[in-house]
Amino acid sequence: MAVDFRFIIIGRGMMGAAAARHLSAMADNIALIGPPEPEERKAHHGVFASHYDEARITRTFDGNLAWGSFAARALDRYRDIEAKSGISFFSEVGCLFAGPPPRDEQDFLLRAQTVSRTLGSDIEIVAPADLGRRFPYLNVGSDFSGYFESKRAGHINPRALVRAQARLAERGGVSLIEETVTSVRDAGSHVEVTAGDIRYTAERVLVAAGGFSNFHALLPRPLDLSVKARTVVFYEMGEREMAVFGDMPSTIVLGDREEDHIYILPPVRYPDGKTYLKLGGDTEALSFSRLEDAGTWFRSEGSAAERDHLSAIALQLMPALAGCPVTSGPCVANFTPTGYPYAGFTQSPRIAVLTGGNFVAAKSSDELGRLGAVLLREGRLGDEDFGRELAPVFA
């Protein structure tokens, strides 16, 4: 039978929009389906996306070669995407890691240095005696060293990046459909996709719905995927704080304990006209298996207990934040048991999946989108694209 589209990509987030842009250069008759950001978060009862924000850290410094490669490939395309779309999203302010002396050869910092050499990344090691002088906003242990990546690092605006990807995808002939997909079914010779009151057909479909991939009936079988709550904390910046933090790089501090790890975004102006320094961690245990529960979380202000925990760490690391107005917000991260993103076909040879950000994928989203496009077009990923590592695991 004739189909409406050759390819349909479900999910208009960071990976899905990137996949649509890349696929538009490989094929025609493509649709990208996904809802826009809700105007009123607290009144919305549909799906959400975690890219509804103004800043995400980007860097190549990583203890895993695959993740470092994904980031480097994406970073190398940022300026071209900005130029072609006319939308700016990348602030190359650098990224600083700070941590205690490595305990063994498997320590993240040692592994990351090895990966950086493989990727040709320029990482400056800052000795403990010089760290406070170079980065005076930060108060860490006297034995902490710094690992500073000044180029191909900083932060991106995820909202702006998604707009840029979607603009270029549409310019490349992709049909943008602002609806929420509620059903995907392999009909034998084609795939049927229900969005709103309309049923679309395609030869192949890529489900790139992030933490919402297991919600609704998008996949033949659920993925082995943990969807967890994350709270982010915002410090409102005034003139005094901007004098201290205005020129800081993106920063990640590795504490002696995992629960003390923290990431810090430099001051960024948000849609309310105010400038905020944002930070977060990776320790919350709350997880979701139902759309209703995830929606309730996204309509909240996050966890008050986690906000207080992060604030206590923040004030130790950055004493100049004392007295700043503090607010918090919700986020969701999805984790795979492999530690890698999923990019592969499901039990259906016509339905593929791209998800599993593992709380680090925003910086790599353009490359992950490219992999999704290659997967749809070619039917497989090769070893050069870490295809075996990205094989989906199903529940």
SVG drawing of the C-alpha trace seen along z (x, -y; Angstrom):
<svg xmlns="http://www.w3.org/2000/svg" viewBox="-10 -45 60 54">
<polyline fill="none" stroke="black" stroke-width="0.4" points="0.0,0.0 1.0,-3.6 2.2,-5.3 1.9,-8.9 5.6,-9.1 8.7,-7.1 10.0,-7.8 8.3,-9.2 10.3,-10.4 8.3,-10.6 9.6,-13.1 10.5,-16.7 13.1,-16.9 16.9,-17.2 17.5,-13.8 14.4,-13.6 14.8,-17.1 18.4,-16.3 17.5,-13.0 15.0,-14.8 17.6,-17.3 20.2,-14.7 17.7,-12.4 16.5,-15.3 19.9,-15.2 19.6,-11.4 16.0,-10.9 12.7,-12.7 9.1,-12.3 9.8,-12.6 7.6,-13.7 8.7,-14.8 5.8,-14.5 5.8,-16.0 4.0,-18.5 5.3,-22.0 6.3,-23.2 3.2,-23.8 2.5,-27.5 1.5,-26.8 3.6,-24.0 1.5,-23.7 -1.7,-23.4 -0.4,-20.8 -1.5,-17.2 0.3,-15.7 3.8,-14.7 6.8,-16.9 10.4,-17.2 13.5,-17.9 14.9,-20.4 12.5,-23.1 15.5,-25.0 18.1,-27.6 21.4,-25.9 23.1,-22.5 26.8,-21.8 28.7,-20.7 32.2,-19.3 34.2,-16.4 36.0,-15.5 34.5,-12.1 35.7,-8.8 34.0,-6.8 35.2,-6.8 31.7,-6.4 30.2,-9.3 33.3,-11.5 33.1,-10.7 29.4,-11.5 30.1,-14.9 33.1,-15.7 31.2,-15.0 28.3,-17.1 30.4,-20.0 32.2,-20.1 28.9,-20.8 27.5,-23.5 28.8,-26.5 27.6,-25.2 24.1,-24.6 24.0,-28.1 25.2,-29.7 22.7,-27.8 19.7,-28.2 20.4,-31.8 19.8,-30.7 22.6,-30.9 22.7,-28.3 26.4,-27.6 28.3,-29.6 32.0,-28.5 32.9,-29.6 34.8,-26.4 34.2,-23.6 36.1,-23.0 36.2,-19.7 37.5,-19.8 38.2,-16.7 40.3,-15.1 43.4,-13.0 42.4,-9.8 42.2,-6.7 42.9,-4.1 43.3,-3.6 39.5,-3.4 39.0,-6.9 36.9,-9.0 39.5,-11.7 42.3,-9.3 39.9,-7.7 38.8,-11.0 42.4,-12.1 43.0,-9.0 39.8,-9.5 40.8,-13.2 44.1,-12.2 42.4,-9.8 40.0,-12.5 42.6,-15.2 40.9,-17.4 43.0,-20.1 42.7,-19.7 44.7,-21.9 45.5,-20.4 45.4,-23.0 47.4,-22.2 45.8,-22.5 48.0,-25.5 46.7,-27.4 43.1,-26.3 41.8,-29.0 43.7,-31.8 42.5,-30.7 38.9,-30.1 38.3,-32.3 34.5,-31.7 35.1,-28.1 36.1,-26.9 37.2,-23.3 39.5,-21.0 43.2,-22.0 44.1,-18.8 41.7,-19.3 43.1,-19.7 41.3,-21.2 40.9,-19.9 39.9,-22.8 38.7,-22.4 38.6,-26.0 37.7,-25.1 34.7,-22.9 33.2,-23.3 30.8,-25.6 27.0,-25.4 24.2,-25.2 20.7,-26.5 18.6,-23.3 15.4,-25.2 17.3,-27.2 19.2,-24.1 15.8,-22.2 14.5,-25.3 17.5,-25.4 17.3,-21.6 13.6,-21.9 14.1,-24.9 16.7,-23.2 14.7,-20.0 11.7,-21.8 13.9,-23.7 15.1,-20.3 11.5,-19.2 10.5,-17.5 6.8,-17.9 6.5,-19.2 3.4,-17.9 2.6,-19.4 0.7,-16.5 1.3,-13.9 1.6,-10.3 -0.5,-7.9 0.0,-4.7 2.5,-3.0 1.6,0.3 3.4,2.5 0.7,3.4 2.9,5.9 3.7,4.0 3.9,0.6 3.6,-1.2 0.6,-3.0 1.1,-6.1 -1.8,-7.7 -1.4,-11.4 -4.4,-13.3 -7.4,-12.3 -5.2,-11.3 -3.5,-8.1 -0.4,-8.4 1.5,-5.5 5.2,-5.1 7.7,-2.5 9.8,-3.0 9.4,-4.8 11.9,-6.1 10.6,-6.6 12.7,-9.3 10.5,-10.2 13.1,-10.4 11.8,-9.4 8.3,-9.1 9.2,-6.4 7.6,-3.7 4.4,-5.7 1.5,-5.4 1.8,-2.5 4.8,-3.6 6.9,-0.3 6.1,3.4 7.7,4.1 8.8,1.7 12.4,0.8 14.6,1.6 14.7,-2.1 14.6,-3.9 13.0,-7.3 14.1,-9.2 13.3,-12.6 15.9,-15.3 15.7,-18.7 17.5,-21.7 18.3,-24.8 18.4,-28.3 20.2,-31.2 19.1,-34.6 22.0,-36.8 22.3,-40.5 25.2,-42.9 27.3,-41.8 27.0,-38.1 27.6,-38.8 30.9,-40.5 32.0,-37.1 30.3,-34.6 29.8,-36.4 32.9,-35.1 32.9,-31.5 33.0,-28.4 30.6,-25.5 31.8,-23.6 31.5,-20.0 32.8,-19.2 33.5,-15.6 33.3,-15.2 34.7,-12.4 31.3,-10.8 29.0,-10.3 26.2,-12.2 28.5,-15.3 29.0,-15.5 27.5,-18.7 27.2,-20.4 27.1,-24.2 26.0,-26.4 27.3,-29.9 24.7,-32.8 22.2,-32.7 19.3,-35.0 15.9,-33.1 12.6,-34.0 11.4,-35.8 14.1,-38.4 16.2,-37.4 19.7,-35.9 20.2,-32.6 23.1,-30.4 21.8,-26.8 23.1,-23.7 22.1,-20.1 23.1,-16.6 22.4,-13.0 21.3,-11.3 17.5,-11.3 15.8,-7.9 12.2,-8.8 11.3,-7.1 8.3,-6.9 6.6,-4.1 3.4,-6.0 2.6,-9.1 0.4,-10.5 3.2,-10.3 5.8,-11.9 3.3,-14.7 2.7,-15.4 6.4,-15.8 6.8,-18.1 4.1,-20.3 5.9,-20.6 8.9,-22.7 11.0,-19.5 12.0,-18.1 12.4,-20.6 14.7,-18.1 17.0,-17.8 16.9,-21.6 18.2,-22.0 20.8,-19.3 22.1,-21.0 22.0,-24.4 24.1,-23.3 26.8,-22.0 26.5,-25.1 27.2,-27.4 30.2,-25.4 31.6,-25.5 30.5,-29.1 30.2,-31.2 29.4,-34.3 26.0,-32.8 24.9,-33.5 21.9,-35.8 20.7,-35.1 17.1,-34.3 16.8,-30.5 14.2,-28.6 14.0,-25.0 12.4,-23.2 11.7,-19.6 13.7,-17.6 13.6,-14.0 16.5,-11.8 16.3,-8.4 18.9,-5.7 19.8,-2.4 21.4,0.6 24.2,0.5 25.1,-3.1 24.9,-3.8 22.0,-5.4 19.7,-3.0 19.8,-3.2 18.4,-0.2 15.4,1.7 12.7,3.2 11.1,6.6 9.7,5.0 12.0,4.4 10.0,1.2 10.1,-0.4 13.4,-1.7 14.1,-3.5 16.5,-6.3 16.6,-7.2 18.5,-6.7 20.3,-10.0 21.7,-8.8 21.7,-12.4 24.6,-13.4 23.2,-13.4 22.2,-17.0 25.7,-17.9 25.7,-14.9 22.2,-15.2 23.1,-16.2 25.4,-13.2 22.8,-10.8 20.2,-12.2 22.6,-11.5 22.9,-7.9 19.1,-7.7 18.9,-8.9 21.5,-6.4 19.7,-3.7 16.4,-4.5 18.1,-4.9 20.5,-2.0 18.8,0.4 21.9,0.7 24.8,-1.1 28.4,-0.1 31.2,0.4 32.5,-3.1 29.3,-4.4 29.4,-2.0 26.4,-0.1 26.9,2.9 27.1,0.9 23.9,-1.0 21.7,2.1 18.4,1.6 17.5,3.8 13.9,4.6 12.0,5.3"/>
</svg>
